[in-house]
Amino acid sequence: MFISVLVLLLFSCNKKKENYVPTTIEEENVVSENLEGKKLMETNCYTCHSPAAPQDEGRIAPPMVAIKAHYITNETTKEEFIKHFKSFVENPTKDNAQMYGAVKRFGVMPKQQFPEETITKIADYIYDYQIEEPSWFAKHWESEGNGKWQQSGKGAIVENKVKNIEEIGMNYALSTKKILGKNLMSAIQKKGTLNALEFCNIKAMPLTDSMATKYNATIKRVSDKNRNPKNKANAEELHYIEQFKADLVANKEPKPVVIEKGNKVQFYYPIPTNTMCLQCHGTTENLKPEVRAKTLKLYPKDLAIGYSENQVRGMWSITFNKK
């Protein structure tokens, strides 16, 4: 969870931006290869900031377009936007937030560490291009007294809709991550960390299996320090977990591993920790006694503790047929 989870700036939905004046929208075709920022935003942010989530039920963070709308005015330069975007992502606190309504509703986003280049590319893309927005957003924006809604940017993104093998694997991983993250965040918000443990114990695997059935694939979360014995990594998986760990230590944006095996595809992608994860997976010194006691009751052979922020807790291991 970039959670997904993801998950970037929180600025006040209640804060009026009457001086928000969209720039002229130019219709143009865009080459997909030049839009790495779009893919990075979808990978790192959409677990929590998905434009597909409904306005009320099930949403766990504001959509990315709300961040853009509340922050970019006709006087905002790209340099200013990137600077403040990076500032919040690197230090997401209540005092550092400007979306006070969102913070009150959703809480402050979990702290995560991203390569500086990744944050810059995401911010650069958001500033320059129209990004996907929920169907309800224009009405919401106008109901808040902000004037007629029109998104700024160069134009709609035109892409080749034929996905390659890596994109298919990423879609399976991120879609499953989104489902798990939304339900886990909801469990924490409603009843706290102990309730989240119950959720993971009872519902995490059935939800994962339901996504596997949907995509006609095998979808697993595996780890070298598993909590559930069913999530124990095999020899090949352990090798790639170590590779992902080395990438994070080197502050590299993780790249999916795609291995073609006959008519099958094996896909691996890391699951990093953030501050929310540490409520159940942190060090023994920081875990609350009642949380640790409940964990051991549910998982007597638990190994999944001792983590700090931005460490590889495991990875997605997904097998699917070649299209």
TORTI-7320 format. One record per residue (C-alpha): residue number from 1; x, z, y. Coordinates in steps of 0.05 Angstrom, whole numbers, plus 32768, in hexadecimal, padded with zeros to 4 digits. Each point is the difference from the previous one (the first is absolute). Example, Ala and Ser with C-alpha at 12.3 -4.5 7.8 and 13.67 -1.06 7.14 Angstrom:
TORTI-7320
+--------+------+------+------+
: drengu :    X :    Z :    Y :
+--------+------+------+------+
:      1 : 80F6 : 809C : 7FA6 :
:      2 : 801B : 7FF3 : 8045 :
+--------+------+------+------+
This chain:
TORTI-7320
+--------+------+------+------+
: drengu :    X :    Z :    Y :
+--------+------+------+------+
:      1 : 8000 : 8000 : 8000 :
:      2 : 801B : 7FC5 : 8035 :
:      3 : 7FC7 : 8022 : 7FFA :
:      4 : 801D : 7FCB : 7FF3 :
:      5 : 7FFD : 8041 : 8021 :
:      6 : 800C : 7FD3 : 8044 :
:      7 : 7FF0 : 8009 : 8031 :
:      8 : 8018 : 7FFB : 8042 :
:      9 : 7FEF : 8015 : 8047 :
:     10 : 7FC3 : 802C : 800F :
:     11 : 7FE5 : 7FF7 : 8046 :
:     12 : 7FBF : 801A : 801B :
:     13 : 7FC1 : 7FDA : 7FEF :
:     14 : 7FE0 : 8027 : 8039 :
:     15 : 8034 : 7FEC : 8033 :
:     16 : 7FE4 : 7FC9 : 802B :
:     17 : 802A : 7FC3 : 800F :
:     18 : 7FD8 : 7FDF : 8037 :
:     19 : 803E : 7FDA : 8016 :
:     20 : 8007 : 7FDF : 7FBC :
:     21 : 7FFF : 7FB5 : 8010 :
:     22 : 800C : 7FD2 : 7FC5 :
:     23 : 8030 : 7FC7 : 8007 :
:     24 : 7FE8 : 7FB8 : 7FF7 :
:     25 : 7FF7 : 7FF0 : 7FB6 :
:     26 : 8024 : 7FC1 : 7FEB :
:     27 : 7FEB : 7FDC : 7FC0 :
:     28 : 803D : 7FEF : 7FD8 :
:     29 : 8018 : 7FFB : 7FB8 :
:     30 : 8035 : 8033 : 7FEC :
:     31 : 8033 : 7FF8 : 7FC8 :
:     32 : 7FF9 : 803A : 7FCF :
:     33 : 804B : 8008 : 7FF7 :
:     34 : 8007 : 8015 : 8049 :
:     35 : 7FCD : 8038 : 7FFA :
:     36 : 8026 : 8035 : 7FDA :
:     37 : 7FE3 : 8034 : 802F :
:     38 : 7FBA : 7FF0 : 7FE6 :
:     39 : 8015 : 800C : 7FB8 :
:     40 : 8025 : 8040 : 8013 :
:     41 : 7FC2 : 801A : 8025 :
:     42 : 7FD3 : 7FF2 : 7FC4 :
:     43 : 8031 : 8020 : 7FD0 :
:     44 : 8011 : 803E : 8029 :
:     45 : 7FC1 : 800C : 802A :
:     46 : 7FC1 : 7FE6 : 7FDF :
:     47 : 7FFB : 8037 : 7FCC :
:     48 : 7FE4 : 802D : 8037 :
:     49 : 7FF4 : 7FCF : 8039 :
:     50 : 7FDB : 7FCB : 7FD9 :
:     51 : 7FD2 : 7FD1 : 8027 :
:     52 : 7FD4 : 7FFB : 7FC3 :
:     53 : 7FEC : 804A : 7FFF :
:     54 : 7FBB : 8010 : 801D :
:     55 : 7FFA : 8020 : 8044 :
:     56 : 7FE9 : 8044 : 7FE8 :
:     57 : 7FFB : 800F : 7FB5 :
:     58 : 8043 : 7FFD : 7FDD :
:     59 : 802C : 7FEF : 803C :
:     60 : 803F : 802C : 8004 :
:     61 : 8021 : 7FE4 : 803F :
:     62 : 7FF0 : 7FD0 : 8039 :
:     63 : 800B : 7FB5 : 7FF3 :
:     64 : 8040 : 7FE2 : 801B :
:     65 : 7FD9 : 7FD6 : 8032 :
:     66 : 7FE7 : 8040 : 8021 :
:     67 : 8048 : 8015 : 800B :
:     68 : 800E : 7FBD : 8020 :
:     69 : 7FC1 : 8001 : 802B :
:     70 : 800B : 8046 : 801B :
:     71 : 804A : 7FF8 : 800D :
:     72 : 800C : 7FB9 : 801A :
:     73 : 7FE7 : 7FF2 : 8046 :
:     74 : 800D : 7FC3 : 802C :
:     75 : 803B : 8027 : 801D :
:     76 : 8020 : 8014 : 7FBD :
:     77 : 8040 : 7FDA : 7FEF :
:     78 : 8015 : 7FF4 : 7FB9 :
:     79 : 803D : 802C : 800A :
:     80 : 7FD5 : 803A : 8018 :
:     81 : 7FD0 : 7FF9 : 7FC6 :
:     82 : 8038 : 7FFD : 7FCC :
:     83 : 8022 : 803C : 801F :
:     84 : 7FC2 : 802D : 7FFE :
:     85 : 7FEA : 7FE5 : 7FBC :
:     86 : 8044 : 8013 : 7FE3 :
:     87 : 7FFF : 8044 : 8023 :
:     88 : 7FBF : 8016 : 7FDF :
:     89 : 8010 : 7FE4 : 7FBB :
:     90 : 8042 : 8025 : 8000 :
:     91 : 7FE0 : 8041 : 8019 :
:     92 : 7FB5 : 8002 : 7FF0 :
:     93 : 7FE9 : 8042 : 801E :
:     94 : 7FC1 : 8017 : 8023 :
:     95 : 8026 : 8008 : 8041 :
:     96 : 801D : 7FBB : 7FFB :
:     97 : 7FBD : 7FDE : 7FF1 :
:     98 : 7FD4 : 7FDE : 8033 :
:     99 : 7FC4 : 7FF1 : 7FD4 :
:    100 : 7FE4 : 8046 : 8004 :
:    101 : 7FBC : 7FEE : 7FE3 :
:    102 : 8022 : 7FE1 : 7FC3 :
:    103 : 802D : 803D : 7FF7 :
:    104 : 7FC4 : 802E : 8003 :
:    105 : 7FDA : 7FD7 : 7FCD :
:    106 : 8038 : 7FEB : 7FD0 :
:    107 : 803A : 802F : 8010 :
:    108 : 8047 : 7FEA : 800F :
:    109 : 801C : 7FCB : 7FD3 :
:    110 : 8032 : 8018 : 7FCC :
:    111 : 8048 : 7FF7 : 8016 :
:    112 : 8025 : 7FC8 : 7FDE :
:    113 : 8043 : 7FE0 : 800A :
:    114 : 8003 : 7FB5 : 800A :
:    115 : 803C : 7FD4 : 800F :
:    116 : 8003 : 7FF4 : 804B :
:    117 : 7FFD : 7FB5 : 7FF4 :
:    118 : 7FBF : 8008 : 7FDA :
:    119 : 7FDE : 8026 : 8038 :
:    120 : 8019 : 7FCE : 8034 :
:    121 : 7FE6 : 7FC4 : 7FD8 :
:    122 : 7FBB : 8020 : 7FF6 :
:    123 : 7FFA : 8011 : 804A :
:    124 : 8019 : 7FBB : 8014 :
:    125 : 7FCB : 7FDF : 7FD5 :
:    126 : 7FC8 : 802D : 8019 :
:    127 : 8012 : 7FF1 : 8048 :
:    128 : 8005 : 7FB5 : 7FF8 :
:    129 : 7FC8 : 7FEE : 7FD0 :
:    130 : 7FB8 : 800D : 7FF3 :
:    131 : 7FFA : 8030 : 7FC6 :
:    132 : 7FC7 : 8009 : 7FCF :
:    133 : 7FC8 : 802A : 801C :
:    134 : 7FC2 : 8022 : 7FE1 :
:    135 : 7FBD : 7FDE : 800B :
:    136 : 7FE8 : 803E : 8024 :
:    137 : 803A : 8007 : 8031 :
:    138 : 7FE7 : 7FD4 : 8039 :
:    139 : 7FBE : 8026 : 8004 :
:    140 : 8025 : 8043 : 7FFD :
:    141 : 8030 : 7FEC : 8037 :
:    142 : 7FC9 : 7FE9 : 802E :
:    143 : 7FD5 : 803D : 7FF2 :
:    144 : 803A : 802C : 8019 :
:    145 : 7FFA : 7FDF : 8045 :
:    146 : 803E : 7FD5 : 7FFA :
:    147 : 7FE0 : 7FBE : 8013 :
:    148 : 7FF8 : 7FC2 : 7FD6 :
:    149 : 802F : 7FFE : 7FC5 :
:    150 : 8031 : 7FC7 : 7FF6 :
:    151 : 8041 : 800A : 7FDA :
:    152 : 8040 : 7FEB : 8021 :
:    153 : 8034 : 7FD7 : 7FDB :
:    154 : 8016 : 7FB9 : 7FF3 :
:    155 : 7FC8 : 7FF0 : 7FD0 :
:    156 : 7FE6 : 8007 : 7FBA :
:    157 : 8032 : 7FFE : 7FC8 :
:    158 : 7FFD : 7FC2 : 7FD4 :
:    159 : 8020 : 800B : 7FBD :
:    160 : 8007 : 7FDF : 7FBD :
:    161 : 7FCD : 8025 : 7FD5 :
:    162 : 8023 : 7FF1 : 7FBF :
:    163 : 8024 : 8041 : 7FEE :
:    164 : 8042 : 8002 : 7FDC :
:    165 : 800F : 8030 : 7FC7 :
:    166 : 801E : 8034 : 802D :
:    167 : 7FC4 : 7FFF : 802F :
:    168 : 7FD1 : 8008 : 7FC4 :
:    169 : 8026 : 803D : 7FE8 :
:    170 : 8001 : 801F : 8046 :
:    171 : 7FB6 : 7FF5 : 8007 :
:    172 : 7FF3 : 8024 : 7FBE :
:    173 : 802E : 803A : 8014 :
:    174 : 7FE7 : 8008 : 8048 :
:    175 : 7FB6 : 7FF9 : 7FED :
:    176 : 8008 : 8037 : 7FCC :
:    177 : 8028 : 802A : 8030 :
:    178 : 7FC9 : 7FF9 : 8034 :
:    179 : 7FCA : 8018 : 7FCF :
:    180 : 8029 : 803C : 7FEA :
:    181 : 8017 : 8011 : 8046 :
:    182 : 7FBA : 7FFD : 801E :
:    183 : 7FE4 : 802E : 7FCA :
:    184 : 803B : 8030 : 8002 :
:    185 : 7FFE : 8005 : 804C :
:    186 : 7FB5 : 800D : 7FFD :
:    187 : 800A : 8037 : 7FCC :
:    188 : 8035 : 8022 : 802C :
:    189 : 7FD7 : 7FFA : 803F :
:    190 : 7FC1 : 801C : 7FE0 :
:    191 : 801B : 8039 : 7FD5 :
:    192 : 804C : 8005 : 8008 :
:    193 : 803C : 7FF6 : 7FD3 :
:    194 : 7FE4 : 8025 : 7FC4 :
:    195 : 7FC6 : 7FD0 : 7FFE :
:    196 : 8030 : 7FC6 : 8004 :
:    197 : 8022 : 8019 : 7FC1 :
:    198 : 7FBD : 7FFF : 7FDC :
:    199 : 7FF5 : 7FB9 : 8019 :
:    200 : 8043 : 7FE8 : 7FE6 :
:    201 : 7FF6 : 8022 : 7FBD :
:    202 : 7FBA : 7FE5 : 7FF4 :
:    203 : 7FF8 : 7FBF : 8027 :
:    204 : 8044 : 7FE1 : 800F :
:    205 : 8009 : 7FDE : 7FBD :
:    206 : 7FB8 : 7FE8 : 7FF9 :
:    207 : 8003 : 7FE2 : 8046 :
:    208 : 8042 : 7FDE : 7FEF :
:    209 : 7FE3 : 7FE6 : 7FBF :
:    210 : 7FC3 : 7FE5 : 8024 :
:    211 : 802E : 7FD7 : 802E :
:    212 : 8026 : 7FE8 : 7FC3 :
:    213 : 7FBE : 7FE8 : 7FE1 :
:    214 : 7FED : 7FDE : 8042 :
:    215 : 8041 : 7FD9 : 8001 :
:    216 : 8008 : 7FF6 : 7FB5 :
:    217 : 8044 : 8022 : 8004 :
:    218 : 8024 : 803E : 7FE9 :
:    219 : 800B : 802E : 803C :
:    220 : 8029 : 803F : 7FFA :
:    221 : 8023 : 8032 : 802D :
:    222 : 8040 : 8017 : 7FDD :
:    223 : 8036 : 8032 : 8013 :
:    224 : 8043 : 801C : 7FE9 :
:    225 : 7FE2 : 8044 : 8012 :
:    226 : 7FB9 : 7FF9 : 7FE6 :
:    227 : 7FC7 : 8031 : 8009 :
:    228 : 7FD2 : 7FE2 : 7FCC :
:    229 : 8026 : 7FEE : 7FBF :
:    230 : 7FDA : 7FBE : 8000 :
:    231 : 8027 : 7FED : 8040 :
:    232 : 8045 : 8006 : 7FE1 :
:    233 : 802D : 7FC4 : 800F :
:    234 : 8020 : 7FD9 : 7FC9 :
:    235 : 8049 : 7FE8 : 8000 :
:    236 : 7FF4 : 7FC1 : 8028 :
:    237 : 7FD4 : 8024 : 8032 :
:    238 : 8034 : 8036 : 8009 :
:    239 : 8033 : 7FCB : 8012 :
:    240 : 7FD5 : 7FE4 : 8039 :
:    241 : 7FED : 8045 : 8018 :
:    242 : 804A : 800D : 800B :
:    243 : 8007 : 7FBE : 8024 :
:    244 : 7FC7 : 8011 : 802F :
:    245 : 801F : 8044 : 800D :
:    246 : 8041 : 7FDE : 8015 :
:    247 : 7FD9 : 7FD3 : 802F :
:    248 : 7FDE : 803A : 8023 :
:    249 : 8042 : 8026 : 8008 :
:    250 : 801C : 7FC1 : 8020 :
:    251 : 7FC3 : 7FFC : 802E :
:    252 : 7FEC : 7FBC : 7FE4 :
:    253 : 7FB9 : 7FE6 : 7FFF :
:    254 : 7FEF : 8001 : 7FB5 :
:    255 : 7FF6 : 7FBC : 7FDF :
:    256 : 7FD2 : 7FF7 : 7FC4 :
:    257 : 8020 : 7FF1 : 7FBD :
:    258 : 7FE0 : 7FC7 : 7FDB :
:    259 : 8015 : 7FF0 : 7FB8 :
:    260 : 7FE1 : 7FC6 : 7FDB :
:    261 : 7FFA : 800C : 7FB5 :
:    262 : 7FE2 : 7FC3 : 7FDF :
:    263 : 7FB8 : 7FFA : 8017 :
:    264 : 8002 : 8046 : 801D :
:    265 : 8019 : 801D : 8042 :
:    266 : 801E : 8045 : 8007 :
:    267 : 7FFB : 801B : 8047 :
:    268 : 8022 : 803F : 801D :
:    269 : 7FF8 : 801F : 8045 :
:    270 : 8015 : 8046 : 8017 :
:    271 : 7FD3 : 803B : 8012 :
:    272 : 8023 : 8028 : 8038 :
:    273 : 7FEF : 8047 : 8016 :
:    274 : 7FE4 : 8014 : 8043 :
:    275 : 7FEC : 8043 : 801E :
:    276 : 7FBC : 7FFF : 7FDE :
:    277 : 8021 : 7FF6 : 7FBB :
:    278 : 802B : 803E : 800B :
:    279 : 7FC3 : 802E : 7FFE :
:    280 : 8002 : 7FF7 : 7FB4 :
:    281 : 8044 : 7FE1 : 7FF3 :
:    282 : 802F : 8024 : 8031 :
:    283 : 8035 : 8034 : 7FF1 :
:    284 : 7FF0 : 8042 : 7FDF :
:    285 : 8011 : 8023 : 8040 :
:    286 : 7FCB : 7FDA : 8027 :
:    287 : 7FC8 : 7FFA : 7FCD :
:    288 : 7FC8 : 8032 : 8008 :
:    289 : 7FFD : 8030 : 7FC4 :
:    290 : 7FB6 : 7FF1 : 7FF3 :
:    291 : 800F : 7FB5 : 8000 :
:    292 : 803A : 8008 : 7FD0 :
:    293 : 7FD7 : 802D : 7FD2 :
:    294 : 7FC6 : 7FCE : 7FFE :
:    295 : 8030 : 7FC7 : 7FF3 :
:    296 : 801F : 8023 : 7FC4 :
:    297 : 7FBC : 8011 : 7FE5 :
:    298 : 7FEC : 7FB6 : 8002 :
:    299 : 8045 : 7FE5 : 7FEE :
:    300 : 8029 : 8034 : 7FD8 :
:    301 : 803C : 7FD2 : 7FFA :
:    302 : 8000 : 7FE9 : 8049 :
:    303 : 8042 : 7FE2 : 8018 :
:    304 : 7FE8 : 7FE0 : 8041 :
:    305 : 8019 : 8031 : 8034 :
:    306 : 803E : 800A : 802A :
:    307 : 7FF5 : 7FC4 : 802D :
:    308 : 800B : 7FF9 : 804B :
:    309 : 7FE7 : 7FC9 : 802E :
:    310 : 800E : 7FB7 : 7FF1 :
:    311 : 8018 : 8008 : 7FB9 :
:    312 : 7FEB : 7FD5 : 7FC5 :
:    313 : 7FCE : 8029 : 7FD8 :
:    314 : 7FF2 : 7FC8 : 7FD0 :
:    315 : 7FE9 : 7FB8 : 8001 :
:    316 : 7FC9 : 7FCF : 7FEF :
:    317 : 8009 : 7FDE : 7FBD :
:    318 : 7FD0 : 7FC6 : 7FFA :
:    319 : 7FFA : 7FCB : 7FCB :
:    320 : 7FD4 : 7FC3 : 8008 :
:    321 : 7FF8 : 7FB9 : 7FE7 :
:    322 : 801E : 7FC5 : 8024 :
:    323 : 7FCB : 7FDA : 8026 :
+--------+------+------+------+
